[in-house]
Amino acid sequence: MLFEPSRHELLTETLWQQDRVQSEIASILDDIEQSVLPNASWPTHPLDAESYANSGPKWSAYAGAAGCVHALQILKRYGYQVNGYPLKDLSHLLPDIHQAFLKAPDVSVEPGLQLGEIGILMPAVLAQPDNRELSDKLLLCMEATLDLPLYEITSGQSGMMHAALALYRKTGEARWKDVYVKGAKSLMDNWRQDAETREWLWQSLALNGTITVPVMASQVMPTFSCKALICSRMI
C-alpha cells in the first residue's frame, strides 16, 4: 500500500456508490457535449484561468479542448452513454484544435503531452491510425522531447512515453515501440543518485516533477514514480 491509512481521515461516511458515480459522470459528459463552442473549444473554468497569462481558449490536453475530446474517446470506448444515446465522437475537431494551438498556445508551442502538440496529435492518430502524414507529424514531436532536459509527464519524455505506449497498443506499429524505448533509455541515462540524500532523482527544468513511467509487457523494468530534483527556472 502506498499510504498509511492511520494517517488519513475519512472525508465522508458515505460508502462508494457505483450508480451514483456513473450518474455524475454522465452529467459531466452531457455538459461537455452541450458546451462545445463554435471554435472547437470549451469555456475555461475561472480557477483554471487563474493559472494562465492569456485569457483566450485553452487547446491542450491539460486543461483544454484536446483533453475533452480524448476523454470522450476513452469513455465512449467503455460504453458510456448520455440520456440513453452513445457519446458523440468529436475527434473531427482535433485538426482545428491543433491549428488553433499553434496560433495561440495555452502557454507556448511545445511538443509535450499535457501542454503541447503530442496531447493533441495522439488522440487524432488514435482516431485515424492509418493517416501516415498525421502519424509522421506526431512522431517528430515525440522525438523532439528526447532533445530536451525534461523528464516529467507534463512536457517531458515520460509523458511522450505514455502516448507512444497507447499508440503501440492500438496499432502494434514498431515506430511507437521504438520511440518509447528511446525515451526509456534517456530516462535511465539521466537518472542520478543525489550525493546528500542518496535518492535516485532526475534533474529537470520543469516545475511539475512527478515522473510516472508506463511499462511495456515485454520489459523487465518495474513501474516507478519519483520526484525530480527541480531547478528554480524554466526553459
Backbone as JSON, one array per atom type, in Angstrom:
{
  "sequence": "MLFEPSRHELLTETLWQQDRVQSEIASILDDIEQSVLPNASWPTHPLDAESYANSGPKWSAYAGAAGCVHALQILKRYGYQVNGYPLKDLSHLLPDIHQAFLKAPDVSVEPGLQLGEIGILMPAVLAQPDNRELSDKLLLCMEATLDLPLYEITSGQSGMMHAALALYRKTGEARWKDVYVKGAKSLMDNWRQDAETREWLWQSLALNGTITVPVMASQVMPTFSCKALICSRMI",
  "N": [[0.85, -1.19, 0.0], [0.53, 2.24, -0.8], [0.18, 4.27, 1.01], [-0.35, 5.25, 4.46], [-3.07, 4.19, 6.15], [-3.77, 4.99, 8.76], [-2.93, 7.57, 9.01], [-4.7, 9.17, 7.76], [-7.88, 10.81, 7.37], [-11.33, 10.01, 7.04], [-13.18, 11.49, 4.45], [-15.87, 11.48, 4.22], [-18.74, 9.75, 5.51], [-20.17, 8.33, 3.79], [-20.5, 5.49, 1.82], [-18.9, 4.03, -1.07], [-20.71, 4.39, -4.03], [-21.53, 2.99, -6.86], [-23.49, 3.41, -8.9], [-24.29, 6.03, -8.38], [-21.93, 7.42, -8.85], [-21.5, 6.87, -11.58], [-23.73, 8.15, -12.6], [-23.1, 10.81, -12.05], [-20.86, 11.09, -13.69], [-22.07, 10.77, -16.19], [-23.6, 13.09, -16.18], [-21.62, 15.06, -16.29], [-20.53, 14.45, -18.79], [-22.69, 15.03, -20.43], [-22.79, 17.78, -20.07], [-20.34, 18.46, -21.26], [-20.83, 17.77, -23.94], [-22.88, 19.55, -24.54], [-21.7, 22.01, -24.24], [-19.69, 22.65, -26.02], [-18.03, 25.0, -28.05], [-18.46, 27.08, -31.03], [-15.89, 27.48, -32.1], [-14.52, 25.18, -31.61], [-13.66, 24.89, -29.0], [-13.92, 24.86, -25.36], [-15.63, 26.54, -22.67], [-13.45, 28.1, -20.34], [-12.77, 27.15, -17.06], [-13.03, 29.37, -14.28], [-11.13, 28.97, -12.19], [-9.17, 27.49, -13.46], [-8.42, 29.38, -15.34], [-6.99, 31.21, -13.84], [-4.44, 30.23, -13.78], [-3.15, 30.83, -16.09], [-1.48, 33.08, -18.32], [-2.64, 34.21, -20.56], [-5.97, 35.01, -21.7], [-7.45, 33.65, -23.5], [-9.06, 30.88, -25.34], [-8.42, 27.49, -24.27], [-6.36, 24.88, -25.46], [-4.84, 22.58, -25.16], [-4.1, 19.22, -23.87], [-4.06, 19.3, -21.12], [-5.74, 21.25, -19.81], [-7.58, 21.86, -21.71], [-9.24, 21.85, -24.96], [-8.37, 19.55, -26.4], [-8.03, 17.7, -24.36], [-10.69, 17.31, -23.53], [-11.8, 16.12, -25.85], [-10.28, 13.78, -26.03], [-10.95, 12.55, -23.61], [-13.65, 11.97, -24.08], [-13.29, 10.11, -26.14], [-12.12, 7.97, -24.73], [-14.09, 7.3, -22.77], [-16.24, 6.73, -24.4], [-15.32, 4.42, -25.58], [-15.51, 2.76, -23.4], [-18.19, 2.44, -23.25], [-19.94, 4.36, -22.22], [-22.92, 6.37, -21.98], [-25.13, 9.1, -22.82], [-28.1, 10.19, -21.66], [-29.21, 7.85, -22.65], [-28.13, 7.61, -25.17], [-25.36, 6.87, -27.35], [-22.09, 8.25, -26.73], [-21.03, 11.29, -28.29], [-18.65, 11.4, -30.93], [-16.07, 13.46, -31.07], [-13.74, 13.68, -32.43], [-13.21, 14.75, -34.9], [-12.81, 17.41, -34.51], [-10.2, 17.81, -33.81], [-8.11, 18.52, -35.76], [-8.68, 21.29, -36.17], [-8.37, 22.16, -33.56], [-5.65, 21.68, -33.18], [-4.46, 23.47, -35.05], [-5.39, 25.88, -33.99], [-4.09, 25.86, -31.54], [-1.39, 26.09, -32.36], [-1.42, 28.69, -33.33], [-2.26, 30.23, -31.14], [-1.11, 29.31, -28.45], [-1.74, 27.61, -25.3], [0.23, 28.04, -23.33], [2.93, 27.96, -24.47], [4.23, 27.04, -27.71], [5.02, 23.77, -27.82], [6.37, 20.39, -27.73], [5.28, 18.61, -25.83], [3.23, 16.22, -23.86], [1.01, 16.96, -22.08], [0.83, 19.74, -22.22], [1.41, 20.39, -24.81], [1.91, 19.62, -28.35], [1.83, 16.81, -28.64], [-0.22, 15.87, -26.98], [-2.42, 16.68, -28.39], [-2.16, 15.65, -30.98], [-1.91, 12.9, -30.54], [-4.52, 11.75, -29.7], [-5.74, 12.32, -32.12], [-4.41, 10.65, -33.92], [-5.11, 8.21, -32.8], [-7.75, 8.18, -33.54], [-7.48, 8.13, -36.27], [-5.67, 5.93, -37.26], [-4.46, 5.09, -39.63], [-3.61, 7.3, -40.97], [-0.93, 8.43, -42.36], [0.53, 10.82, -42.7], [-0.29, 12.35, -40.5], [0.58, 10.67, -38.42], [3.34, 10.74, -38.86], [3.88, 13.41, -38.27], [3.27, 13.47, -35.55], [5.19, 11.66, -34.59], [7.55, 13.09, -35.03], [7.23, 15.12, -33.13], [7.33, 13.59, -30.8], [9.96, 12.6, -30.91], [11.26, 14.99, -30.65], [11.08, 15.57, -27.94], [13.11, 14.09, -26.86], [15.4, 15.53, -27.06], [15.27, 17.42, -25.15], [15.87, 18.65, -21.8], [13.89, 17.5, -20.09], [11.96, 15.47, -18.1], [9.61, 14.77, -16.91], [6.0, 14.16, -16.78], [4.38, 16.17, -17.83], [5.55, 17.9, -19.84], [7.66, 16.44, -20.68], [9.79, 13.53, -21.34], [8.71, 11.19, -20.16], [5.99, 11.67, -20.35], [5.71, 11.68, -23.15], [6.23, 8.97, -23.52], [3.98, 7.72, -22.44], [2.05, 8.37, -24.38], [3.19, 7.12, -26.63], [3.08, 4.45, -25.84], [0.32, 4.01, -25.67], [-0.36, 4.25, -28.36], [1.12, 2.19, -29.5], [-0.12, -0.02, -28.36], [-2.58, 0.26, -29.58], [-2.07, 0.11, -32.36], [0.09, -1.59, -32.87], [2.34, -0.88, -34.25], [5.8, -0.71, -34.96], [7.18, 1.71, -34.82], [6.16, 3.23, -32.73], [6.81, 1.7, -30.53], [9.59, 1.82, -30.74], [10.23, 4.57, -30.3], [9.3, 4.82, -27.75], [11.11, 3.14, -26.37], [13.45, 4.59, -26.8], [12.86, 6.82, -25.23], [12.76, 5.61, -22.69], [15.42, 4.78, -22.43], [16.71, 7.26, -22.39], [15.68, 8.3, -19.99], [16.8, 6.5, -18.12], [19.51, 6.92, -18.61], [19.81, 9.46, -17.63], [19.29, 9.34, -14.96], [20.15, 10.04, -11.72], [22.02, 9.62, -8.69], [21.52, 11.35, -5.77], [24.02, 12.99, -3.99], [23.79, 13.8, -1.35], [21.27, 13.0, -0.22], [21.08, 10.44, -1.14], [19.07, 9.54, -2.7], [17.57, 8.43, -5.76], [17.26, 10.44, -8.51], [15.78, 12.6, -11.02], [17.03, 15.45, -12.66], [15.34, 18.19, -13.66], [14.06, 20.78, -15.82], [11.48, 21.47, -15.52], [8.51, 22.56, -13.79], [6.68, 20.78, -12.78], [7.35, 17.94, -11.21], [6.81, 15.18, -11.14], [7.45, 11.94, -12.16], [6.13, 9.47, -13.99], [6.42, 6.37, -15.19], [5.29, 4.5, -17.87], [5.04, 1.01, -18.42], [6.03, -1.43, -20.74], [4.79, -4.67, -21.58], [6.77, -6.48, -22.28], [9.04, -5.66, -21.02], [11.52, -5.67, -18.44], [11.95, -3.75, -16.59], [10.64, -2.22, -13.7], [7.51, -0.54, -12.9], [7.67, 2.78, -11.79], [7.51, 5.66, -9.67], [8.82, 8.8, -9.27], [10.12, 11.73, -7.65], [11.34, 14.52, -9.24], [14.43, 16.35, -9.01], [14.06, 19.64, -8.79], [14.83, 22.45, -10.74], [15.06, 26.0, -10.23], [14.28, 27.46, -12.36], [12.67, 27.91, -15.56], [12.73, 26.63, -18.92]],
  "CA": [[0.0, 0.0, 0.0], [1.36, 3.42, -0.97], [-0.06, 5.26, 2.05], [-0.69, 4.68, 5.76], [-4.46, 4.56, 6.46], [-3.9, 5.61, 10.08], [-2.57, 8.98, 8.91], [-5.71, 9.85, 6.95], [-9.24, 10.86, 7.89], [-12.38, 9.86, 6.04], [-13.82, 12.74, 4.05], [-17.31, 11.29, 4.34], [-19.15, 8.44, 5.99], [-20.91, 7.69, 2.7], [-19.74, 4.46, 1.13], [-18.85, 4.1, -2.53], [-21.95, 4.0, -4.72], [-21.17, 2.99, -8.28], [-24.54, 4.02, -9.71], [-24.25, 7.47, -8.17], [-20.74, 7.93, -9.53], [-21.74, 6.82, -13.02], [-24.7, 9.19, -12.9], [-22.37, 12.08, -12.07], [-20.04, 11.09, -14.91], [-22.98, 11.02, -17.31], [-23.97, 14.51, -16.12], [-20.46, 15.81, -16.78], [-20.43, 14.22, -20.23], [-23.77, 15.8, -21.06], [-22.35, 19.18, -20.05], [-19.29, 18.59, -22.27], [-21.43, 17.74, -25.27], [-23.72, 20.73, -24.75], [-20.97, 23.27, -24.03], [-18.65, 22.89, -27.03], [-18.24, 26.27, -28.73], [-18.26, 27.01, -32.48], [-14.47, 27.47, -32.47], [-13.98, 23.87, -31.19], [-13.13, 24.96, -27.64], [-14.9, 24.86, -24.28], [-15.38, 27.62, -21.71], [-12.41, 27.82, -19.35], [-13.2, 27.36, -15.68], [-12.31, 30.51, -13.68], [-9.97, 28.53, -11.41], [-8.13, 27.16, -14.44], [-7.98, 30.61, -15.99], [-6.03, 31.89, -12.97], [-3.1, 29.66, -13.96], [-2.64, 31.17, -17.42], [-1.27, 34.51, -18.57], [-3.59, 34.69, -21.57], [-7.37, 34.77, -21.34], [-8.13, 33.01, -24.62], [-9.42, 29.46, -25.2], [-7.34, 26.55, -23.98], [-6.4, 23.86, -26.51], [-4.01, 21.41, -24.87], [-4.73, 18.12, -23.15], [-4.05, 19.52, -19.68], [-6.95, 21.96, -19.37], [-8.18, 22.42, -22.9], [-10.15, 21.13, -25.85], [-7.86, 18.22, -26.73], [-8.32, 16.83, -23.23], [-12.11, 16.96, -23.59], [-12.03, 15.19, -26.95], [-9.67, 12.49, -25.69], [-11.77, 11.95, -22.55], [-14.82, 11.39, -24.73], [-12.83, 8.91, -26.84], [-11.9, 6.89, -23.75], [-15.35, 6.89, -22.15], [-17.05, 6.11, -25.46], [-14.82, 3.05, -25.71], [-16.02, 2.0, -22.26], [-19.63, 2.26, -23.4], [-20.77, 5.36, -21.54], [-23.96, 7.0, -22.77], [-25.78, 10.3, -22.27], [-29.55, 10.13, -21.91], [-29.52, 6.65, -23.41], [-27.52, 7.65, -26.5], [-23.89, 6.77, -27.33], [-21.38, 9.53, -26.7], [-20.59, 11.85, -29.56], [-17.23, 11.35, -31.23], [-15.69, 14.8, -31.5], [-12.36, 13.62, -32.93], [-13.08, 15.58, -36.11], [-12.43, 18.76, -34.1], [-8.78, 17.87, -33.44], [-7.3, 19.34, -36.67], [-8.9, 22.71, -35.86], [-7.76, 22.41, -32.24], [-4.19, 21.74, -33.37], [-4.11, 24.73, -35.71], [-5.63, 26.97, -33.04], [-3.0, 25.8, -30.55], [-0.17, 26.62, -32.97], [-1.57, 30.14, -33.48], [-2.43, 30.86, -29.83], [-0.94, 28.22, -27.49], [-2.12, 27.85, -23.91], [1.42, 28.62, -22.7], [3.86, 28.14, -25.58], [4.22, 25.9, -28.62], [6.0, 22.79, -27.37], [5.95, 19.07, -28.17], [4.9, 17.72, -24.75], [1.95, 15.52, -23.8], [-0.09, 17.65, -21.41], [0.76, 21.16, -22.59], [1.89, 20.61, -26.16], [1.32, 19.02, -29.54], [1.6, 15.37, -28.51], [-1.53, 15.67, -26.38], [-3.45, 16.97, -29.4], [-1.99, 14.76, -32.13], [-2.08, 11.49, -30.16], [-5.91, 11.32, -29.9], [-6.07, 12.4, -33.55], [-3.89, 9.42, -34.53], [-5.95, 7.11, -32.32], [-8.97, 8.2, -34.35], [-7.11, 7.87, -37.67], [-4.37, 5.26, -37.19], [-3.89, 4.88, -40.97], [-3.22, 8.59, -41.53], [0.53, 8.43, -42.24], [1.02, 12.19, -42.53], [-0.55, 12.71, -39.11], [1.47, 9.86, -37.59], [4.7, 11.26, -39.02], [3.95, 14.67, -37.54], [3.31, 13.12, -34.13], [6.48, 11.04, -34.29], [8.54, 14.17, -34.94], [7.04, 15.76, -31.82], [7.83, 12.67, -29.78], [11.42, 12.58, -30.96], [11.74, 16.3, -30.18], [11.21, 15.56, -26.47], [14.35, 13.42, -26.48], [16.47, 16.53, -27.06], [15.0, 18.39, -24.09], [16.18, 18.19, -20.44], [12.6, 17.41, -19.41], [11.73, 14.05, -17.91], [8.32, 14.55, -16.25], [4.89, 13.78, -17.66], [3.7, 17.32, -18.42], [6.2, 18.33, -21.08], [8.88, 15.69, -20.89], [9.9, 12.25, -22.02], [7.79, 10.18, -19.62], [4.7, 11.95, -20.97], [5.79, 11.15, -24.51], [6.18, 7.51, -23.46], [2.58, 7.33, -22.25], [1.39, 8.45, -25.69], [3.75, 6.08, -27.5], [2.58, 3.15, -25.4], [-1.1, 3.92, -26.08], [-0.42, 4.04, -29.81], [1.63, 0.85, -29.79], [-1.19, -0.97, -28.01], [-3.67, 0.42, -30.54], [-1.71, -0.2, -33.74], [1.13, -2.6, -32.99], [3.41, -0.4, -35.13], [7.1, -0.69, -34.31], [7.67, 3.08, -34.64], [5.77, 3.7, -31.41], [7.65, 0.95, -29.58], [10.97, 2.3, -30.83], [10.38, 5.87, -29.66], [9.12, 4.54, -26.32], [12.37, 2.61, -25.86], [14.39, 5.72, -26.77], [12.54, 7.61, -24.05], [13.18, 4.86, -21.5], [16.89, 4.83, -22.36], [17.07, 8.6, -21.96], [15.38, 8.42, -18.56], [17.78, 5.75, -17.35], [20.81, 7.57, -18.77], [19.83, 10.72, -16.88], [18.92, 9.05, -13.56], [21.33, 10.3, -10.9], [21.87, 9.47, -7.25], [21.89, 12.56, -5.07], [25.12, 12.7, -3.07], [23.41, 14.1, 0.03], [20.13, 12.2, 0.25], [21.24, 9.08, -1.69], [17.89, 9.21, -3.5], [17.75, 8.45, -7.21], [16.43, 11.54, -8.97], [16.03, 13.27, -12.29], [17.07, 16.9, -12.6], [14.54, 18.67, -14.79], [13.78, 22.21, -15.83], [10.03, 21.66, -15.43], [8.02, 22.77, -12.43], [5.96, 19.59, -12.35], [8.44, 16.98, -11.17], [6.43, 13.78, -10.98], [7.75, 11.11, -13.32], [5.44, 8.19, -13.95], [6.86, 5.69, -16.4], [4.49, 3.36, -18.27], [5.92, -0.12, -18.72], [5.55, -2.38, -21.73], [4.74, -6.01, -21.02], [7.98, -7.23, -22.58], [10.17, -5.09, -20.33], [11.78, -6.12, -17.08], [11.98, -2.57, -15.74], [9.39, -2.05, -12.97], [6.88, 0.77, -12.9], [8.06, 3.55, -10.63], [7.16, 7.08, -9.7], [9.81, 9.51, -8.49], [10.11, 13.19, -7.7], [12.57, 15.07, -9.82], [15.07, 17.47, -8.34], [13.57, 20.71, -9.65], [15.55, 23.72, -10.8], [14.18, 27.14, -9.94], [13.99, 28.22, -13.57], [12.06, 27.16, -16.65], [13.32, 26.95, -20.21]],
  "C": [[0.88, 1.24, 0.0], [1.11, 4.51, 0.07], [-0.42, 4.54, 3.33], [-2.1, 5.11, 6.14], [-4.61, 5.3, 7.79], [-3.59, 7.11, 10.06], [-3.61, 9.79, 8.14], [-7.07, 9.8, 7.63], [-10.23, 10.69, 6.76], [-13.0, 11.22, 5.71], [-15.33, 12.67, 4.25], [-17.6, 9.9, 4.89], [-19.9, 7.67, 4.91], [-20.02, 6.69, 1.97], [-19.81, 4.66, -0.38], [-20.15, 3.59, -3.14], [-21.71, 4.12, -6.22], [-22.22, 3.68, -9.14], [-24.52, 5.54, -9.6], [-23.07, 8.1, -8.91], [-20.95, 7.96, -11.04], [-22.76, 7.86, -13.46], [-24.03, 10.56, -12.97], [-21.5, 12.19, -13.32], [-20.9, 11.4, -16.13], [-23.4, 12.49, -17.36], [-22.85, 15.39, -16.65], [-20.34, 15.67, -18.29], [-21.51, 14.98, -21.0], [-23.39, 17.28, -21.15], [-21.27, 19.42, -21.11], [-19.89, 18.66, -23.66], [-22.22, 19.01, -25.57], [-22.92, 22.03, -24.79], [-19.9, 23.56, -25.07], [-19.01, 24.14, -27.84], [-17.97, 26.14, -30.23], [-16.8, 26.96, -32.92], [-13.75, 26.21, -32.0], [-13.3, 23.92, -29.82], [-14.28, 24.85, -26.64], [-14.62, 26.05, -23.38], [-14.34, 27.19, -20.68], [-12.94, 28.11, -17.96], [-12.39, 28.5, -15.06], [-11.07, 30.1, -12.89], [-8.84, 28.09, -12.32], [-7.55, 28.42, -15.06], [-6.93, 31.35, -15.17], [-4.6, 31.43, -13.21], [-2.45, 30.08, -15.27], [-2.53, 32.67, -17.6], [-2.26, 35.05, -19.59], [-5.01, 34.26, -21.21], [-8.14, 34.05, -22.43], [-8.48, 31.56, -24.34], [-8.19, 28.61, -24.91], [-7.48, 25.34, -24.91], [-5.72, 22.56, -26.12], [-4.79, 20.33, -24.13], [-4.92, 18.45, -21.67], [-5.34, 20.17, -19.18], [-7.73, 22.5, -20.55], [-8.99, 21.45, -23.73], [-9.67, 19.72, -26.18], [-8.12, 17.23, -25.61], [-9.77, 16.39, -23.2], [-12.38, 15.91, -24.67], [-11.48, 13.81, -26.61], [-10.45, 11.79, -24.58], [-13.02, 11.3, -23.13], [-14.45, 10.12, -25.49], [-12.74, 7.72, -25.87], [-13.23, 6.39, -23.2], [-16.31, 6.29, -23.17], [-16.63, 4.65, -25.65], [-15.31, 2.16, -24.56], [-17.54, 1.87, -22.26], [-20.51, 3.26, -22.68], [-21.76, 6.0, -22.51], [-24.45, 8.26, -22.06], [-27.24, 10.25, -22.67], [-29.92, 8.96, -22.83], [-28.91, 6.59, -24.8], [-26.0, 7.52, -26.38], [-23.26, 8.16, -27.32], [-21.04, 9.99, -28.11], [-19.08, 11.66, -29.71], [-16.83, 12.7, -31.82], [-14.26, 14.85, -32.04], [-12.15, 14.49, -34.15], [-12.68, 17.02, -35.78], [-10.92, 18.91, -33.92], [-7.9, 18.63, -34.44], [-7.45, 20.84, -36.41], [-8.27, 23.08, -34.52], [-6.25, 22.55, -32.37], [-3.77, 23.06, -34.01], [-4.31, 25.92, -34.78], [-4.54, 27.03, -31.98], [-1.72, 26.41, -31.12], [-0.22, 28.14, -33.1], [-1.62, 30.84, -32.12], [-2.33, 29.79, -28.75], [-1.36, 28.61, -26.08], [-0.99, 28.54, -23.15], [2.45, 28.97, -23.77], [3.75, 26.93, -26.49], [5.36, 24.97, -28.21], [5.5, 21.4, -27.76], [5.26, 18.22, -27.12], [3.48, 17.17, -24.76], [0.83, 16.4, -23.25], [-0.25, 19.1, -21.86], [1.1, 21.43, -24.04], [1.2, 19.79, -27.23], [1.02, 17.54, -29.4], [0.2, 15.09, -27.96], [-2.7, 15.97, -27.3], [-3.39, 15.96, -30.55], [-2.22, 13.3, -31.78], [-3.53, 11.03, -30.27], [-6.36, 11.41, -31.35], [-5.6, 11.14, -34.28], [-4.68, 8.2, -34.05], [-7.24, 7.02, -33.13], [-8.7, 7.85, -35.81], [-5.75, 7.17, -37.72], [-3.71, 5.03, -38.54], [-3.46, 6.18, -41.65], [-1.71, 8.77, -41.33], [1.09, 9.83, -42.03], [0.85, 12.65, -41.08], [0.39, 11.96, -38.17], [2.91, 10.37, -37.67], [4.9, 12.55, -38.24], [4.05, 14.42, -36.04], [4.66, 12.53, -33.75], [7.59, 12.09, -34.18], [8.45, 14.9, -33.6], [7.59, 14.88, -30.7], [9.35, 12.66, -29.74], [12.0, 13.91, -30.48], [11.9, 16.33, -28.67], [12.52, 14.94, -26.02], [15.52, 14.38, -26.42], [16.31, 17.55, -25.95], [15.37, 17.82, -22.73], [14.93, 18.14, -19.57], [12.22, 15.94, -19.31], [10.37, 13.73, -17.29], [7.21, 14.35, -17.28], [4.28, 14.97, -18.39], [4.26, 17.7, -19.78], [7.35, 17.43, -21.5], [8.72, 14.31, -21.49], [8.97, 11.17, -21.46], [6.37, 10.41, -20.13], [4.63, 11.43, -22.39], [5.63, 9.64, -24.52], [4.76, 6.99, -23.24], [1.83, 7.32, -23.58], [1.88, 7.35, -26.62], [3.22, 4.71, -27.14], [1.12, 2.96, -25.81], [-1.21, 3.62, -27.56], [0.11, 2.67, -30.2], [0.58, -0.21, -29.47], [-2.33, -0.92, -29.02], [-3.3, -0.14, -31.9], [-0.72, -1.34, -33.9], [2.3, -2.16, -33.86], [4.72, -0.23, -34.35], [7.6, 0.73, -34.03], [7.33, 3.61, -33.25], [6.55, 2.97, -30.32], [9.06, 1.52, -29.57], [11.16, 3.64, -30.12], [10.14, 5.76, -28.16], [10.44, 4.08, -25.7], [13.44, 3.7, -25.81], [14.14, 6.59, -25.54], [12.99, 6.92, -22.77], [14.69, 4.91, -21.33], [17.34, 6.2, -21.88], [16.81, 8.8, -20.47], [16.43, 7.71, -17.72], [19.17, 6.38, -17.44], [20.93, 8.82, -17.92], [19.39, 10.55, -15.43], [20.17, 9.18, -12.71], [21.02, 10.1, -9.42], [22.38, 10.73, -6.57], [22.92, 12.24, -3.99], [24.72, 12.89, -1.61], [22.32, 13.17, 0.55], [20.23, 10.74, -0.15], [20.0, 8.63, -2.46], [18.24, 9.28, -4.99], [16.75, 9.42, -7.81], [16.75, 11.91, -10.42], [16.1, 14.76, -12.03], [16.4, 17.43, -13.85], [14.34, 20.16, -14.69], [12.3, 22.5, -15.76], [9.63, 21.87, -13.98], [7.3, 21.55, -11.9], [6.92, 18.43, -12.37], [8.06, 15.54, -10.98], [6.7, 13.02, -12.27], [7.07, 9.77, -13.13], [5.72, 7.47, -15.26], [5.96, 4.52, -16.71], [5.4, 2.23, -18.73], [5.27, -1.05, -19.72], [5.69, -3.79, -21.17], [6.03, -6.78, -21.21], [9.2, -6.74, -21.81], [10.29, -5.63, -18.91], [11.69, -4.97, -16.11], [10.64, -2.38, -15.04], [8.8, -0.67, -13.17], [7.32, 1.52, -11.65], [7.64, 4.99, -10.79], [8.11, 7.8, -8.77], [9.59, 11.0, -8.59], [11.43, 13.68, -8.26], [13.13, 16.16, -8.92], [14.87, 18.69, -9.23], [14.47, 21.94, -9.59], [14.56, 24.86, -10.59], [13.88, 27.96, -11.18], [13.33, 27.3, -14.58], [12.76, 27.54, -17.94], [12.38, 27.87, -20.97]]
}
